[in-house]
């Protein structure tokens, strides 16, 4: 049985998706030249990779710390509901 926040495997991408979701979606929409259509979704992984590569050292370290916190204390309910 999968229980939200308990069974999810927390990885760096989990934190990036949670913290940079809006930025990733907006850039994916821009690349696909659509606003309210699922056609932008295939660009999501490409844009997420670009966003990860553009993280500052401070952001990367903060996200790594958040990964460890989520592993210890579970994924915050605010993030689970997204």
Phi, psi and omega in degrees: 000131182264120179251122181307132178088345181251322185260346183292135177277119182273126178227172179304318180299330178299315180289317178301314179301319182288316187273335184243016185307309183297317179298316180296314180298316181297318179292321178297319177296319179297316180295324182273350180063032174229155181255298189247046184225148181290358180294342178282340187302322178300341179274351187303310183296320179297313181293321178301319178297317179297318180295317178299318180293334181270000180293141175287166178300320180296316178297315181300315179296318179296319179293320178298319178296321179294323176302311181296322178296317179296323179294321181285316191249359183084164182291131181302144182298329178299319180286321181299326183284350182282000000 
